[in-house]
């Protein structure tokens, strides 16, 4: 689990550095620690499939919600033009 987690953390950190997308820190942190947390859930509470469905679903839900918030804020700032305001050729 540790090599996968380190690889995910490094790749998302590089993406933040080169693309300047600070929310990728959150994504990398959640996806990097999901296998470790899933293993802990499996060992302590006996969650099925090493706890991966639980941890990755939570991480995916958070990433999806952040994406929806970004989409709706972009649509609010740049609304679709209304047909009456589009210049006629």
JOCORBEL-V422228 format. One line per field, one symbol per residue. ss: DSSP state (2 for helix, 1 for strand, 0 for the rest). A space follows every 10 residues. Layout:
ss=???
This chain:
ss=0222222222 2222222220 0022222222 2222222222 2222200222 2222222222 2222222222 2222222000 002220000
